[in-house]
């Protein structure tokens, strides 16, 4: 049964925004109390947060589909819908968030670090919020926006100061068990360690962590053995320690050859050339092991390595090794760039930025892209003519009609608002600009406008009377 997972693909969906409400206040002896529809609630976000108590991504391996709650719709009486609850997903320290193309979205290091992986949709405005001097009683409301849905990849890269690397059964688990209080599984067969083990070591005033990385073999960087699965856990370490087996039972191996193989795999993986290295000749408590260590030490020192003879059984050389590692870790921490105070960068919108673009595609289609037009389309109920008129009015005020004319759009040309996989397509009419203003007056109720000039009211009554007279004159009872 799987007990450790350090890479998962997660399918997340933020909550949808609640729809706005179209409602008219009704009260005894007050039939036209005006619009009172409330706004919809915001959809919940999907948030990743670093939890020190979480050490694996196993939970998401078994449940990769996660969704936040939706916002509630608005209601009459100016009642706003409740916001959806954010879905907080705890992840281990050192989790890297990537998209499906492999682009890094976030690097979550440090307890409490958070990343909003999916943003909830905005709630739609109710007709009370849409009322204006021109539109006294809107008969429509805006729809809530859908929440952001995406597929992300979570990769766990162990956060440790020192990484112990070497062949299977080289004694890495035994070494970390005597250097720290960690209690990994130890046995005399290859690939005993199937998960990275962490231990905390104190040497003088320096406290650092050591990671026991599962055994590497030739071809590990290409996917052989367990190496490819766990080489990523070496990336964050400041110091690499080669643990070489001086008591191996395999006749075709020796410590120097093992070092060459592991270095070749690290070089093939890449990005680790600048890490300081130490060499540990392990199992020197065995008589033949000490003899082999004495033979290979001059060659390793000639290559520029610091070499330590140690034994996890007799505790030989452990104190010297722990203090040498503490010195290297302290140097790496001192050389690390200090975190600067957070600066807020303000990037104002350019004065000539219209907030949208109009492009003509190869098939003759005109495509409108922009945050506002696309959001407005998502919020429009196309079954409501008044809502469609409101959308046309907004697009006209934004300047979309003018840009389409400049781009060469003609009557009957196809216009798409939004991306290719999710766009609203319609046949454009040049008269839409004028029609938008007419549609923008929908929802007005002259009975709610007592300040309208008397002359205008008189002209309206005369126009209604003339229209009724023309209808009467054209009526033939014997037809």
C-alpha positions as CSV (number, residue, x, y, z in Angstrom):
1,X,0.0,0.0,0.0
2,X,1.3,3.4,-0.9
3,X,2.3,5.4,2.2
4,X,4.4,8.2,0.6
5,X,3.6,10.3,-2.4
6,X,5.6,13.3,-3.5
7,X,4.0,14.1,-6.9
8,X,0.3,14.3,-7.7
9,X,-1.9,15.9,-10.3
10,X,-4.8,17.8,-8.7
11,X,-8.0,18.9,-10.4
12,X,-9.4,21.9,-8.6
13,X,-12.4,24.1,-9.1
14,X,-13.2,27.2,-7.3
15,X,-16.8,28.1,-6.3
16,X,-19.2,29.8,-8.7
17,X,-20.5,33.2,-7.8
18,X,-24.2,33.4,-6.9
19,X,-26.7,34.9,-9.3
20,X,-28.1,38.4,-8.7
21,X,-31.8,38.6,-8.0
22,X,-34.4,40.6,-10.1
23,X,-37.1,41.6,-7.7
24,X,-39.5,44.5,-7.2
25,X,-40.6,45.6,-3.8
26,X,-44.2,44.9,-3.2
27,X,-46.2,46.3,-0.3
28,X,-49.9,47.0,0.4
29,X,-51.0,50.3,-1.2
30,X,-47.5,50.5,-2.7
31,X,-47.4,48.4,-5.9
32,X,-44.3,50.0,-7.4
33,X,-41.8,50.1,-4.6
34,X,-38.8,49.9,-6.9
35,X,-36.2,47.2,-7.4
36,X,-34.9,45.4,-4.3
37,X,-33.0,42.4,-5.7
38,X,-29.8,41.6,-3.8
39,X,-26.4,40.6,-5.1
40,X,-25.1,37.1,-5.3
41,X,-22.3,35.9,-3.0
42,X,-18.7,35.3,-4.0
43,X,-17.6,31.8,-4.8
44,X,-15.0,30.2,-2.5
45,X,-11.3,30.1,-3.4
46,X,-9.0,27.1,-3.5
47,X,-6.0,27.9,-1.3
48,X,-2.9,25.8,-0.8
49,X,-1.1,26.4,2.6
50,X,2.0,24.9,4.1
51,X,1.2,22.8,7.2
52,X,4.2,21.6,9.2
53,X,2.2,18.5,10.3
54,X,1.8,17.3,6.7
55,X,4.7,15.4,5.2
56,X,3.3,13.7,2.1
57,X,0.8,14.3,-0.7
58,X,-0.9,11.0,-0.1
59,X,-4.3,12.5,0.6
60,X,-4.4,14.1,-2.8
61,X,-3.2,10.9,-4.5
62,X,-6.4,9.2,-3.3
63,X,-8.7,12.3,-3.8
64,X,-7.4,14.4,-6.7
65,X,-10.7,16.2,-7.3
66,X,-11.3,19.2,-5.1
67,X,-14.0,21.9,-5.3
68,X,-14.8,24.9,-3.2
69,X,-18.4,25.8,-2.4
70,X,-20.5,28.2,-4.5
71,X,-21.9,31.5,-3.5
72,X,-25.5,31.8,-2.7
73,X,-27.9,33.7,-5.0
74,X,-29.3,37.1,-3.9
75,X,-32.9,37.5,-2.8
76,X,-35.5,40.2,-2.6
77,X,-35.5,42.7,0.1
78,X,-31.9,43.7,-0.7
79,X,-30.6,40.4,0.8
80,X,-27.1,39.6,-0.4
81,X,-26.3,35.9,-0.9
82,X,-23.8,34.3,1.4
83,X,-20.2,33.9,0.2
84,X,-18.9,30.4,-0.6
85,X,-16.3,29.0,1.9
86,X,-12.7,28.9,0.8
87,X,-11.3,25.4,0.4
88,X,-7.9,25.3,2.3
89,X,-5.7,22.4,1.2
90,X,-2.7,21.7,3.5
91,X,0.5,20.7,1.8
92,X,4.0,19.8,3.0
93,X,6.8,22.4,3.3
94,X,8.7,22.5,0.1
95,X,5.8,21.9,-2.3
96,X,6.2,23.3,-5.8
97,X,3.0,24.1,-7.8
98,X,3.2,23.7,-11.5
99,X,0.7,23.8,-14.4
100,X,0.3,20.9,-16.8
101,X,2.9,22.4,-19.1
102,X,5.5,22.3,-16.3
103,X,5.6,26.1,-15.6
104,X,6.1,26.9,-11.9
105,X,3.2,28.7,-10.4
106,X,4.4,28.9,-6.8
107,X,7.1,27.5,-4.6
108,X,5.7,27.0,-1.1
109,X,8.5,27.1,1.5
110,X,7.9,28.0,5.1
111,X,5.0,27.2,7.5
112,X,2.0,29.3,6.7
113,X,2.9,30.2,3.1
114,X,-0.2,30.3,1.0
115,X,-1.1,30.3,-2.7
116,X,-4.5,30.9,-4.2
117,X,-4.6,28.1,-6.8
118,X,-8.2,28.9,-8.0
119,X,-10.2,32.1,-7.5
120,X,-13.9,32.0,-6.9
121,X,-16.3,33.7,-9.2
122,X,-17.8,37.1,-8.5
123,X,-21.4,37.3,-7.5
124,X,-23.8,38.8,-9.9
125,X,-25.4,42.2,-9.2
126,X,-29.0,42.3,-8.3
127,X,-31.4,44.7,-10.1
128,X,-31.3,47.1,-7.1
129,X,-27.6,47.6,-7.8
130,X,-28.2,48.0,-11.5
131,X,-30.8,50.8,-11.1
132,X,-29.8,54.2,-12.2
133,X,-31.3,57.5,-13.2
134,X,-31.8,56.2,-16.8
135,X,-32.9,52.7,-15.7
136,X,-35.2,53.0,-12.7
137,X,-36.6,49.5,-12.6
138,X,-34.3,46.9,-14.3
139,X,-36.1,43.7,-15.0
140,X,-33.0,41.7,-15.0
141,X,-29.9,40.8,-12.8
142,X,-26.4,39.7,-13.6
143,X,-25.3,36.1,-13.4
144,X,-22.6,35.0,-11.1
145,X,-19.2,34.3,-12.7
146,X,-18.0,30.6,-12.8
147,X,-15.1,29.8,-10.5
148,X,-11.7,29.1,-11.9
149,X,-11.1,25.5,-12.8
150,X,-7.7,24.1,-13.6
151,X,-5.4,21.1,-13.4
152,X,-2.2,21.6,-11.4
153,X,0.7,19.4,-10.4
154,X,2.1,19.3,-6.9
155,X,5.7,18.2,-6.4
156,X,7.3,17.8,-3.0
157,X,11.0,18.8,-2.7
158,X,12.4,18.1,0.7
159,X,13.6,21.1,2.6
160,X,16.9,20.0,4.2
161,X,20.4,21.4,4.6
162,X,22.3,18.2,3.9
163,X,21.5,15.4,1.6
164,X,23.0,11.9,2.0
165,X,23.4,10.2,-1.4
166,X,24.8,6.9,-2.5
167,X,24.1,3.4,-3.6
168,X,21.4,1.3,-2.0
169,X,22.6,-0.3,1.3
170,X,25.5,2.1,1.6
171,X,24.5,2.8,5.1
172,X,22.7,6.2,4.7
173,X,19.8,5.2,6.9
174,X,22.2,3.9,9.6
175,X,24.2,7.1,9.5
176,X,21.2,9.4,9.8
177,X,19.9,7.3,12.7
178,X,23.1,7.9,14.8
179,X,23.5,11.6,13.7
180,X,20.0,12.5,14.7
181,X,16.9,11.1,16.5
182,X,15.4,9.8,13.3
183,X,14.4,6.2,13.3
184,X,14.3,5.0,9.6
185,X,13.8,1.4,8.6
186,X,17.2,-0.3,8.4
187,X,17.8,-3.7,6.8
188,X,20.5,-5.5,4.9
189,X,18.8,-5.7,1.5
190,X,18.8,-3.1,-1.4
191,X,16.1,-0.4,-1.5
192,X,15.2,-0.7,2.1
193,X,14.5,3.0,2.1
194,X,11.6,3.9,0.0
195,X,10.9,7.4,1.2
196,X,13.2,10.3,2.2
197,X,13.9,10.4,5.9
198,X,14.6,13.7,7.7
199,X,16.7,14.1,10.9
200,X,17.7,17.2,12.9
201,X,21.3,17.4,14.0
202,X,22.8,19.8,16.5
203,X,26.5,20.6,16.3
204,X,27.6,23.3,18.7
205,X,25.4,26.3,18.1
206,X,24.3,25.2,14.6
207,X,21.1,23.2,14.1
208,X,20.5,21.7,10.7
209,X,18.5,19.0,9.0
210,X,19.8,16.0,7.1
211,X,17.8,14.1,4.4
212,X,18.4,10.4,3.7
213,X,17.7,10.2,-0.1
214,X,16.7,6.7,-1.3
215,X,19.5,4.8,-3.1
216,X,20.6,5.8,-6.6
217,X,21.8,3.4,-9.2
218,X,23.2,3.8,-12.7
219,X,20.5,5.3,-15.0
220,X,18.6,6.9,-12.1
221,X,18.3,10.2,-14.0
222,X,16.6,8.3,-16.8
223,X,14.1,6.6,-14.6
224,X,15.8,3.4,-13.4
225,X,15.3,2.3,-9.8
226,X,14.0,4.9,-7.4
227,X,16.4,7.6,-8.2
228,X,14.3,9.7,-10.6
229,X,11.5,9.8,-8.1
230,X,13.6,11.2,-5.4
231,X,16.4,13.2,-7.1
232,X,14.1,16.2,-6.7
233,X,14.6,16.0,-3.0
234,X,18.2,16.9,-3.4
235,X,17.6,20.2,-5.1
236,X,17.0,22.3,-2.0
237,X,19.9,20.9,0.0
238,X,23.0,23.1,0.6
239,X,25.5,20.3,1.1
240,X,25.8,16.9,-0.6
241,X,27.4,14.0,1.3
242,X,28.5,10.9,-0.7
243,X,28.1,7.9,1.5
244,X,30.4,5.2,0.1
245,X,30.3,1.6,1.2
246,X,33.6,0.2,2.1
247,X,32.3,-3.3,3.0
248,X,30.3,-4.1,-0.2
249,X,29.9,-7.7,-1.1
250,X,29.8,-7.0,-4.8
251,X,33.1,-7.7,-6.4
252,X,32.6,-5.3,-9.3
253,X,32.2,-2.2,-7.1
254,X,34.6,0.0,-5.1
255,X,34.1,3.4,-3.4
256,X,35.8,5.4,-6.1
257,X,33.7,3.8,-8.9
258,X,30.5,4.3,-6.8
259,X,31.4,8.0,-6.5
260,X,31.9,8.4,-10.2
261,X,28.5,6.8,-10.9
262,X,26.6,8.9,-8.5
263,X,28.3,12.1,-9.7
264,X,27.3,11.2,-13.3
265,X,23.7,10.8,-12.3
266,X,23.7,14.1,-10.4
267,X,25.2,15.8,-13.4
268,X,22.6,14.3,-15.7
269,X,19.9,15.5,-13.5
270,X,21.4,19.0,-13.5
271,X,21.5,22.0,-11.3
272,X,23.7,20.6,-8.5
273,X,27.2,21.5,-9.7
274,X,27.6,24.4,-7.2
275,X,26.8,22.4,-4.0
276,X,29.8,21.7,-1.7
277,X,30.5,18.0,-1.3
278,X,31.9,15.7,1.4
279,X,32.8,12.1,1.1
280,X,32.0,9.6,3.9
281,X,33.8,6.2,3.8
282,X,31.3,4.2,5.7
283,X,31.4,0.8,7.5
284,X,35.1,1.2,8.5
285,X,34.4,-0.9,11.6
286,X,34.8,-3.9,9.3
287,X,38.5,-4.9,9.1
288,X,38.5,-5.1,5.3
289,X,36.5,-1.9,5.2
290,X,39.2,0.1,7.0
291,X,41.8,-1.3,4.6
292,X,39.8,-0.3,1.6
293,X,39.2,3.2,3.0
294,X,42.9,3.6,3.5
295,X,43.5,2.6,-0.2
296,X,41.0,5.0,-1.8
297,X,41.4,8.0,0.5
298,X,44.5,9.4,-1.3
299,X,42.8,9.3,-4.7
300,X,39.6,11.0,-3.3
301,X,41.6,13.7,-1.6
302,X,43.6,14.3,-4.8
303,X,40.2,15.0,-6.5
304,X,39.6,17.8,-3.9
305,X,37.2,16.0,-1.6
306,X,37.2,16.2,2.2
307,X,37.1,12.5,3.3
308,X,35.8,11.2,6.6
309,X,36.1,7.6,7.9
310,X,33.0,6.8,9.9
311,X,31.1,3.8,11.4
312,X,27.5,4.0,12.4
313,X,28.1,0.9,14.7
314,X,31.1,2.1,16.6
315,X,30.2,5.9,16.2
316,X,33.7,6.5,14.8
317,X,34.2,9.9,13.1
318,X,30.6,11.0,13.7
319,X,31.5,14.1,15.8
320,X,34.1,15.4,13.3
321,X,31.6,14.8,10.4
322,X,28.7,16.6,12.2
323,X,30.8,19.7,12.9
324,X,32.2,19.8,9.4
325,X,28.6,19.7,8.0
326,X,27.6,22.4,10.5
327,X,30.4,24.6,9.2
328,X,29.4,24.2,5.6
329,X,25.7,24.8,6.4
330,X,26.6,28.0,8.3
331,X,28.6,29.2,5.3
332,X,25.7,28.4,2.9
333,X,23.2,30.3,5.1
334,X,25.5,33.3,5.4
335,X,25.9,33.4,1.6
336,X,22.2,33.1,0.9
337,X,20.6,36.4,-0.1
338,X,18.7,38.0,2.6
339,X,15.0,38.5,2.2
340,X,14.2,42.1,1.5
341,X,11.1,43.9,2.8
342,X,8.1,43.3,0.7
343,X,7.6,46.1,-1.8
344,X,4.3,47.0,-3.4
345,X,4.7,47.6,-7.1
346,X,2.0,49.7,-8.6
347,X,1.6,49.4,-12.4
348,X,-1.0,51.9,-13.5
349,X,-2.9,51.2,-16.7
350,X,-1.5,53.0,-19.7
351,X,-3.6,56.0,-20.8
352,X,-4.0,54.5,-24.3
353,X,-5.0,51.0,-23.1
354,X,-8.6,50.5,-24.0
355,X,-8.8,47.3,-21.9
356,X,-9.6,45.1,-24.8
357,X,-8.4,44.1,-28.3
358,X,-10.1,43.4,-31.6
359,X,-8.4,41.1,-34.0
360,X,-9.4,39.7,-37.4
361,X,-8.8,36.0,-37.8
362,X,-8.0,34.1,-40.9
363,X,-11.6,32.9,-41.4
364,X,-12.9,36.5,-41.3
365,X,-14.1,36.2,-37.7
366,X,-13.5,39.2,-35.5
367,X,-12.4,38.3,-32.0
368,X,-12.8,40.6,-29.0
369,X,-10.5,39.8,-26.0
370,X,-10.3,41.7,-22.7
371,X,-11.1,41.2,-19.1
372,X,-14.2,43.4,-19.0
373,X,-15.9,42.3,-22.2
374,X,-15.4,38.6,-21.3
375,X,-16.6,39.1,-17.8
376,X,-19.7,41.0,-18.9
377,X,-20.5,38.2,-21.4
378,X,-20.3,35.6,-18.6
379,X,-22.6,37.6,-16.4
380,X,-25.3,38.1,-19.1
381,X,-28.5,36.1,-19.2
382,X,-29.1,35.8,-23.0
383,X,-32.6,34.7,-22.4
384,X,-33.5,38.1,-21.2
385,X,-33.7,40.8,-23.9
386,X,-33.3,43.6,-21.4
387,X,-30.1,42.0,-20.1
388,X,-28.8,41.7,-23.7
389,X,-29.5,45.3,-24.2
390,X,-27.6,46.2,-21.1
391,X,-24.6,44.2,-22.4
392,X,-24.8,46.0,-25.7
393,X,-24.9,49.4,-24.0
394,X,-21.8,48.5,-21.9
395,X,-19.9,47.3,-24.9
396,X,-20.8,50.4,-26.8
397,X,-19.6,52.7,-23.9
398,X,-16.4,50.7,-23.7
399,X,-15.7,51.4,-27.4
400,X,-16.0,47.9,-28.8
401,X,-18.4,49.1,-31.6
402,X,-16.0,51.8,-32.7
403,X,-13.0,49.4,-32.8
404,X,-15.0,46.9,-34.8
405,X,-15.7,49.6,-37.4
406,X,-12.1,50.6,-37.5
407,X,-11.1,46.9,-37.9
408,X,-13.3,46.7,-41.0
409,X,-16.3,44.8,-39.7
410,X,-19.4,44.8,-41.9
411,X,-23.0,43.9,-41.4
412,X,-23.3,40.1,-40.9
413,X,-19.7,39.5,-40.0
414,X,-19.1,37.1,-37.1
415,X,-17.9,38.5,-33.9
416,X,-16.7,36.3,-31.0
417,X,-16.1,37.6,-27.5
418,X,-13.8,35.4,-25.5
419,X,-11.2,32.6,-26.1
420,X,-11.7,30.1,-28.8
421,X,-12.8,27.3,-26.5
422,X,-15.4,29.4,-24.7
423,X,-16.7,32.3,-26.7
424,X,-20.0,34.0,-27.4
425,X,-20.5,34.4,-31.2
426,X,-23.0,36.6,-32.9
427,X,-23.6,38.3,-36.3
428,X,-22.7,41.9,-36.0
429,X,-24.9,44.7,-37.1
430,X,-23.5,48.2,-37.5
431,X,-26.7,49.6,-36.1
432,X,-26.0,47.9,-32.8
433,X,-24.4,51.1,-31.5
434,X,-27.6,53.0,-31.9
435,X,-29.7,50.1,-30.8
436,X,-27.7,49.8,-27.6
437,X,-28.8,53.2,-26.4
438,X,-32.4,52.2,-27.1
439,X,-32.0,49.0,-25.2
440,X,-30.2,50.8,-22.5
441,X,-33.5,52.7,-21.7
442,X,-35.3,49.4,-21.1
443,X,-36.5,49.0,-17.6
444,X,-37.5,52.6,-17.2
445,X,-41.0,53.2,-15.7
446,X,-42.4,56.7,-16.2
447,X,-44.6,56.2,-13.2
448,X,-41.5,56.1,-11.1
449,X,-40.2,59.4,-12.5
450,X,-42.4,62.3,-11.3
451,X,-39.7,64.8,-12.1
452,X,-40.0,64.2,-15.8
453,X,-40.9,67.6,-17.4
454,X,-44.6,68.2,-18.0
455,X,-43.9,69.1,-21.6
456,X,-42.4,65.7,-22.2
457,X,-45.3,63.9,-20.5
458,X,-47.7,65.9,-22.7
459,X,-45.8,64.9,-25.8
460,X,-45.8,61.3,-24.8
461,X,-49.6,61.4,-24.2
462,X,-50.1,63.0,-27.6
463,X,-48.0,60.4,-29.3
464,X,-49.9,57.6,-27.6
465,X,-53.2,59.2,-28.6
466,X,-52.1,59.6,-32.2
467,X,-51.0,56.0,-32.4
468,X,-54.3,54.9,-31.0
469,X,-56.2,57.1,-33.5
470,X,-54.2,55.6,-36.4
471,X,-54.9,52.1,-35.2
472,X,-58.6,53.0,-35.0
473,X,-58.8,54.6,-38.4
474,X,-57.2,51.5,-40.0
475,X,-59.6,49.1,-38.3
476,X,-62.4,47.6,-40.5
477,X,-65.1,45.8,-38.5
478,X,-66.3,43.9,-41.7
479,X,-62.8,42.7,-42.7
